[in-house]
Each structure stands twice: as structure tokens, then as C-alpha cells.
Amino acid sequence: GAACVQGAIDAGDAESGVTIMHVALSLDQGDVILRAAVTLTPDETGGSLHDRLAELSPGALLEAIDQLEAGTAVREVQDDGLSSYVPKLVRADGALDWSQPAQALERRIRAYDPWPGTFTMFSDARGRARRLKVFPMTTVRDGQGAPGEILEASGDGIVVACGEGALVLQTLQPDGGRKVSAGDFLAGHPVGPSDRFFSLENQEESAHT
């Protein structure tokens, strides 16, 4: 699919990589010549994996060309039962659903950095819904509360309840503002325990419940 780099991190895969295939009439259906894999690191982001695969690809392609010239290139038929599809991402896909487990959200925040990015909504001092971009370097910890509920808020991070566990947000960027630490964000936006982060979609659902 169109977002296989992000998809590997988002799914919690242990590895990603590149595959050199024979040309076929159907999309991604060619017989495999060779594969080259990389192990995903605990802090892997979509950007870092993209760059690692870009470095890996030329060597894999040259090796495949050498095999074709030597007549030693294999034709391994793909097993469709092992394939998966990841559709093209758009900015709206970055909306964080706090009902998901904290582990899944932590992976998504890394997977979608830098594109399409992840975000949530919060109410400012005037009660207006504002968008808040969330960056990697989040950590998972124990915690219990309504999804999106802020459990703690300090310079060490903003602890947000998830469907399972909690996520500590450390780097944020409100719309129209700059990228800041949790402490700097709180200095200008007094959110705290009992406040909630939310998505506009979930807010609309609540209004009709």
C-alpha cells in the first residue's frame, strides 16, 4: 500500500525492509528476487525508517541486477495470504483516539512523524476547541481514567488516560504556535487534572448521546 513505512511501525512489527521483484502486470504481484530487512528500534519514527530504507535500497537493487546478469536471480512466488494493505494516509488520519491502548497510540505517534503527524483537541481558556499537535518522545505508564482525561500535568509531562494505560506527552504544538515542551505549553494553556483531550468526532458523538 501507499503507507507501508508508517504501517510497519504502527502495527508493532519487529522488522521492515525492501523487496526487489520481477515486473508483473498487477500491482506488487511480481515474483521476489531478494529481500533486505532492518530491525525496528524502540524509538523508530516514520521519518527515521524512511531514511534507513532509502540507504538500504540502492545496495539491494545493485545486488539484484548482478544476479539477473549472472542468471542466478530466483523467482519466489509471493504468498498472498501473508500480505497486508495500508491505504494512503491523509492529515485527518493523525487524530488520536484516546479509547485506544496507550501502547498503540505511542506507536502511532512515532509512525506518523513527520507525516501526517498526530494531533488531539483541547479547550482553551475561552472554551474554544483548539488543535494540538503531538510529537514522539511520549512514554507509556500506568494510569486509569476516562479516555482523554488529563491525570497529571507538570513540566515533566502531561499524563493522559487511554483505553488501557496512560500516555505521557512531552512535546506539543498548538495551532498557530511553536513546538514546545509540556512545561512551556502549560505556562500558556492552564489545562490540568479533570480536563480532557478529545477529537471533534468524539465530541460530536457525545453531544448526540
Secondary structure, 3 states (H helix, E strand, C coil): CCCHHHHHHHCCCCEEEEEEECCCCCCCCCCEEEEEEEECCCCCCHHHHHHHHHHHHHHHHHHHHHHHHHCCCCCECCCHHHCCCCCCCCHHHHECCCCCEHHHHHHHHHHCCCCCCEEEEEECCCCCEEEEEECCCCEEECCCCCCCEEEEEECCEEEEECCECEEEECEEEECCCCCEEHHHHHHHCCCCCCCECECHHHHHHHHCC
